[in-house]
Amino acid sequence: MKFSELFSSHKPLIACIHLLALPGSPGYGGSMKKIIETAVQEAEVFSKNGIDGLIVENFRDNPFYPDALPPATVAAMTAVTQEVVKVFSGPVGVNALRNDASAALSIAVASGAHFIRVNIHVGAAITDQGIIEGKAHETLRLRKMLNDQILIFADVAVKHASILGNRTIIDETKDLSTRGMADAIIVTGNQTGGEANPDDIKKVKENTTLPVLIGSGITYRNMREYFSLADGFIVGSYFKKDGIAKNSIEKHRVQRLSATYQLLKQSNGLK
């Protein structure tokens, strides 16, 4: 499976479903039913308003485990993702924060999802969870065993982190593309909702043949500026009330960004 085969749309617009806090996390509200219903409602809004793909994340489970998620979290994410896959018409991905690619793969296989996002796939970074090391060697072998059709979207110089050592974003890009065997690369800003640096996007594009996605900071105001720079867009914060990631999504914000995106595709002759 290739990126171009997974998404029928050129430059796909992918929305994040930031799950309510799951069982075992400090913010858990006591109802899995509410978590599932909220996620399904959001998926339906996205499906009806021109969104090409989704990523399901345990976004409100902070503070995050740096590596392996507990079984309760994996089970809860699987249950929710399965319901999202049922109602959403396009590809669905999984991001098991902070960096549990094995859990993400397992959730994807069990739920019928199509790709995963891995924040630190190769190398190492200093993060708010401490030092996190990429485990591409484990992730690729597990994917081969479970389902080698599930794609891996890997961040380069991911937000809320700094690359360790003297490695550059170019070094990371080359390693993700070759030794890390990623299927797509994600470029973000420094923080959740932060705009990606156009120069960083250009550097990544110049040093890989893989699709490059912008993973943070896209709004209806700057979509035109970024449209030509990337092969896809992942949007979370903008769809929320006041553009704040932990708020609930607002339908009119989804419609506004989607309308801008569709106009840009039409003007560029893209389907």
Buried (B, 14 or more C-beta within 10 A) or exposed (E): EEBEEBBEBBBBBBBBBBBBBBBBBEEBEEEBEEBBBBBBBBBBBBBEBBBBBBBBBBBBBBEBBBBEBBEEBBBBBBBBBBBBBEBBEBBBBBBBBBBBBBBBBBBBBBBEBBBBBBBBBBBBBEBEBEEBEBBBEEBBEBBEEBBEEBBBBBBBBBBBBEBEEEBEBBBBBBBBBEEBBBBBBBBBBBEBBBBBBBEBBEBBBEBBEBBBBBBBBBBBEBBEEBBEBBBBBBBBBBBBEEBEBEEEBBEEBBBBBBEBBBEBBEEEEEE
